[in-house]
Amino acid sequence: MSEIQKIFNEYGLDFDNNKYGIGRSTEIEYTDGTEKRTHEHVKIARIHARYFRFWIGKIVFIIDSDKPHFCVRRKSRWNFKIVYGKSGR
């Protein structure tokens, strides 16, 4: 496996990654483009950004401490998620 490029720790309402909806999940992105999801807490040595993500249907609203501070994205799959997250290396 290649080196870790970015880590995302998310907390909140997420029916995609938590059996009962509420909880925490961690996504690890590697330099080769692969990703790994886990429910274990992975410590972020250096936090790059904090964000709120509201995913309703196929539209995601993101409020981020990094630029752009607000954006809207369209996804190909349907989900419902309201989470607070931290990203870094």
N, C-alpha and C positions, 0 to 999 in steps of 0.2 A: 504494500500500500504506500502511496506517496505521502508527502508532508501535508499537514493540516494548513489550509489556506484561511478558513474562517469558521468561527463557532457562533451559533445562535442559541441563546437560552430564552425560552418563552414560558410565560406563566399566565394562566387565565382559562377562559372558556374555549375549548378546542375539541370538537367532536371527531375530528380527523385523527388525532393522535392520543386522545385520552378516552378510555372506555366509558367513563361516567361523565365526560364533558369537561370537568374542572381538574386542573393539574398543571404539571410542567413537562416540557419536552425539550430536548436538545437536538439540534441538527449540526452535523460537522461536515463541512465541505473540504474536499481535498484538491490539491493542485492538478490532479489528472481529470477533474470534472466529476468524480463520483461523490456521492453523499451518503451519510449514515444518520439514521434517526434513533434516539434512545431516550429512555425516561430517567436515566442516571444523570446526576448533576455533573457537568464538566466545567471546571473552573476556568474562567477567562482571565488570563494574566494581564492583558491590557485591553480595557473596554474602549471600543472605537465609537459606538453610537448606542443610544437608547431610543426605543420606538414604541408606538401603539399601532396595532394593526387591526382593522375592522374588515373582515371578509364576509360579505353577504352575497350569496349566490355565486356569480362568476366575477364580481367586482370587488377589488381590494382597495381600501382607503388606508394610507400610511401617513402617520405623523411621526417625523424622525428628527433627532437632534443633529443629524448630518444633512448635508444638502443633497437633493432638494428637501426642504423641511416638510412639504406636503405633496403627495402625489397620489394618483389614482391609476390602478393597473387592472387589466382584464386578464383573467385566467381561463384555461380551457375546461377545467372541471369545477363542479359545484361544491361549496363548503360553507360552513358557518363558524366563524372564529372571532373572538374578541380577546386579544392578548397584549400583554406588556412584554417587551423583549429587550435583551442586551446582545450586542454583537461585538466581536473582537477576535483576537488571535490567541 
